């Protein structure tokens, strides 16, 4: 967790996802043109920074949140813009992601941070 100006505490989250083989370039193209309404939703929900890194079919997603992940993600999931986006992206992802009990995504544990 990071404290920034004004005392806002930001949480850093990272998790992994896997793409279906052969879909990486199309995934990259779609993410070069993320819908403006989806970007606005992410910001409204409490995400202040969001990056996706790709190596072949492995994705590492990183974001900073103004609140805990579940609260932010509940807001995102409740919005019809997200429903449309997830439908558009669903063809890219391997259906069974490796999660642990209580996880929505396969989260990574932060072991080092330099500010």
Protein Blocks (a to p, Z undefined) as FASTA:
>chain_A
ZZdehhiacddddddddddehilmmmmmmmmmgcfklmmmmmmnopabdcdddehjbccd
ddddfbdfklmmmmmmmpmklmmmmmmmmmmpcfbacddehiabdcdddfbdcZZ
